[in-house]
Amino acid sequence: MMMAFEQISLDLLVDIFLYKNTFNKKRKLVKIISFKKLPKH
């Protein structure tokens, strides 16, 4: 029982980590895109 629980939590941690990773990459992309859209001073 304990092993199964540990396996589930491990998978969950990996999912959360990957999700945060892709989320951060998307945010960086958005920042780059919005930066390029800004008029040059």
N, CA, C and O atoms as a GROMACS GRO file, in nm:
protein
  164
    1MET      N    1   0.084  -0.121   0.000
    1MET     CA    2   0.000   0.000   0.000
    1MET      C    3   0.087   0.125   0.000
    1MET      O    4   0.065   0.219  -0.076
    2MET      N    5   0.186   0.123   0.087
    2MET     CA    6   0.272   0.241   0.097
    2MET      C    7   0.348   0.265  -0.033
    2MET      O    8   0.363   0.379  -0.076
    3MET      N    9   0.395   0.157  -0.096
    3MET     CA   10   0.469   0.170  -0.221
    3MET      C   11   0.383   0.233  -0.330
    3MET      O   12   0.428   0.320  -0.404
    4ALA      N   13   0.258   0.187  -0.337
    4ALA     CA   14   0.167   0.240  -0.439
    4ALA      C   15   0.145   0.389  -0.416
    4ALA      O   16   0.144   0.468  -0.511
    5PHE      N   17   0.128   0.427  -0.292
    5PHE     CA   18   0.106   0.568  -0.260
    5PHE      C   19   0.227   0.651  -0.298
    5PHE      O   20   0.214   0.760  -0.355
    6GLU      N   21   0.346   0.600  -0.267
    6GLU     CA   22   0.469   0.672  -0.301
    6GLU      C   23   0.482   0.688  -0.451
    6GLU      O   24   0.524   0.793  -0.500
    7GLN      N   25   0.445   0.584  -0.524
    7GLN     CA   26   0.452   0.590  -0.670
    7GLN      C   27   0.359   0.696  -0.725
    7GLN      O   28   0.395   0.772  -0.815
    8ILE      N   29   0.238   0.703  -0.669
    8ILE     CA   30   0.140   0.802  -0.714
    8ILE      C   31   0.191   0.944  -0.686
    8ILE      O   32   0.185   1.031  -0.772
    9SER      N   33   0.240   0.965  -0.566
    9SER     CA   34   0.287   1.099  -0.530
    9SER      C   35   0.407   1.138  -0.616
    9SER      O   36   0.423   1.255  -0.652
   10LEU      N   37   0.491   1.041  -0.649
   10LEU     CA   38   0.606   1.068  -0.734
   10LEU      C   39   0.559   1.111  -0.872
   10LEU      O   40   0.609   1.209  -0.928
   11ASP      N   41   0.463   1.038  -0.928
   11ASP     CA   42   0.408   1.075  -1.059
   11ASP      C   43   0.348   1.214  -1.053
   11ASP      O   44   0.362   1.293  -1.147
   12LEU      N   45   0.281   1.243  -0.943
   12LEU     CA   46   0.218   1.374  -0.926
   12LEU      C   47   0.323   1.484  -0.924
   12LEU      O   48   0.306   1.588  -0.987
   13LEU      N   49   0.431   1.460  -0.852
   13LEU     CA   50   0.539   1.559  -0.846
   13LEU      C   51   0.597   1.584  -0.984
   13LEU      O   52   0.624   1.698  -1.021
   14VAL      N   53   0.617   1.476  -1.060
   14VAL     CA   54   0.672   1.490  -1.195
   14VAL      C   55   0.576   1.571  -1.282
   14VAL      O   56   0.617   1.659  -1.357
   15ASP      N   57   0.447   1.539  -1.271
   15ASP     CA   58   0.346   1.612  -1.348
   15ASP      C   59   0.349   1.761  -1.314
   15ASP      O   60   0.349   1.846  -1.403
   16ILE      N   61   0.353   1.791  -1.185
   16ILE     CA   62   0.355   1.931  -1.141
   16ILE      C   63   0.481   2.000  -1.193
   16ILE      O   64   0.475   2.113  -1.240
   17PHE      N   65   0.594   1.931  -1.184
   17PHE     CA   66   0.720   1.988  -1.229
   17PHE      C   67   0.716   2.018  -1.378
   17PHE      O   68   0.755   2.127  -1.421
   18LEU      N   69   0.667   1.922  -1.457
   18LEU     CA   70   0.658   1.942  -1.601
   18LEU      C   71   0.561   2.055  -1.634
   18LEU      O   72   0.586   2.137  -1.722
   19TYR      N   73   0.450   2.058  -1.563
   19TYR     CA   74   0.350   2.162  -1.586
   19TYR      C   75   0.409   2.300  -1.559
   19TYR      O   76   0.391   2.393  -1.637
   20LYS      N   77   0.479   2.312  -1.447
   20LYS     CA   78   0.541   2.440  -1.412
   20LYS      C   79   0.645   2.478  -1.518
   20LYS      O   80   0.657   2.595  -1.555
   21ASN      N   81   0.719   2.380  -1.564
   21ASN     CA   82   0.822   2.405  -1.665
   21ASN      C   83   0.761   2.462  -1.792
   21ASN      O   84   0.806   2.565  -1.842
   22THR      N   85   0.659   2.395  -1.844
   22THR     CA   86   0.596   2.442  -1.968
   22THR      C   87   0.529   2.576  -1.945
   22THR      O   88   0.528   2.662  -2.033
   23PHE      N   89   0.472   2.595  -1.826
   23PHE     CA   90   0.405   2.722  -1.794
   23PHE      C   91   0.507   2.836  -1.796
   23PHE      O   92   0.480   2.942  -1.851
   24ASN      N   93   0.623   2.814  -1.737
   24ASN     CA   94   0.726   2.916  -1.735
   24ASN      C   95   0.774   2.947  -1.876
   24ASN      O   96   0.797   3.063  -1.910
   25LYS      N   97   0.790   2.843  -1.958
   25LYS     CA   98   0.833   2.864  -2.096
   25LYS      C   99   0.731   2.946  -2.173
   25LYS      O  100   0.767   3.034  -2.251
   26LYS      N  101   0.603   2.916  -2.151
   26LYS     CA  102   0.497   2.991  -2.218
   26LYS      C  103   0.500   3.136  -2.174
   26LYS      O  104   0.483   3.226  -2.256
   27ARG      N  105   0.520   3.160  -2.045
   27ARG     CA  106   0.525   3.297  -1.994
   27ARG      C  107   0.642   3.372  -2.055
   27ARG      O  108   0.630   3.490  -2.089
   28LYS      N  109   0.756   3.305  -2.068
   28LYS     CA  110   0.872   3.369  -2.130
   28LYS      C  111   0.842   3.403  -2.276
   28LYS      O  112   0.876   3.511  -2.325
   29LEU      N  113   0.776   3.310  -2.344
   29LEU     CA  114   0.739   3.333  -2.483
   29LEU      C  115   0.648   3.455  -2.494
   29LEU      O  116   0.667   3.540  -2.580
   30VAL      N  117   0.550   3.461  -2.405
   30VAL     CA  118   0.457   3.575  -2.406
   30VAL      C  119   0.532   3.705  -2.382
   30VAL      O  120   0.507   3.806  -2.447
   31LYS      N  121   0.625   3.702  -2.288
   31LYS     CA  122   0.704   3.822  -2.259
   31LYS      C  123   0.783   3.864  -2.382
   31LYS      O  124   0.788   3.983  -2.415
   32ILE      N  125   0.845   3.769  -2.450
   32ILE     CA  126   0.924   3.799  -2.569
   32ILE      C  127   0.835   3.857  -2.678
   32ILE      O  128   0.869   3.956  -2.742
   33ILE      N  129   0.719   3.794  -2.698
   33ILE     CA  130   0.626   3.840  -2.802
   33ILE      C  131   0.577   3.981  -2.771
   33ILE      O  132   0.578   4.068  -2.858
   34SER      N  133   0.534   4.004  -2.648
   34SER     CA  134   0.484   4.137  -2.612
   34SER      C  135   0.596   4.240  -2.618
   34SER      O  136   0.572   4.356  -2.649
   35PHE      N  137   0.718   4.198  -2.590
   35PHE     CA  138   0.833   4.289  -2.597
   35PHE      C  139   0.858   4.330  -2.742
   35PHE      O  140   0.888   4.446  -2.771
   36LYS      N  141   0.845   4.232  -2.832
   36LYS     CA  142   0.866   4.262  -2.974
   36LYS      C  143   0.756   4.352  -3.028
   36LYS      O  144   0.779   4.432  -3.120
   37LYS      N  145   0.636   4.340  -2.971
   37LYS     CA  146   0.523   4.421  -3.017
   37LYS      C  147   0.536   4.566  -2.972
   37LYS      O  148   0.478   4.655  -3.034
   38LEU      N  149   0.612   4.590  -2.866
   38LEU     CA  150   0.626   4.726  -2.817
   38LEU      C  151   0.693   4.813  -2.923
   38LEU      O  152   0.787   4.769  -2.989
   39PRO      N  153   0.646   4.935  -2.939
   39PRO     CA  154   0.710   5.026  -3.034
   39PRO      C  155   0.851   5.061  -2.989
   39PRO      O  156   0.877   5.077  -2.870
   40LYS      N  157   0.940   5.073  -3.083
   40LYS     CA  158   1.080   5.107  -3.050
   40LYS      C  159   1.090   5.255  -3.012
   40LYS      O  160   1.032   5.342  -3.077
   41HIS      N  161   1.165   5.278  -2.905
   41HIS     CA  162   1.181   5.417  -2.862
   41HIS      C  163   1.302   5.480  -2.927
   41HIS      O  164   1.332   5.597  -2.903
   0.00000   0.00000   0.00000
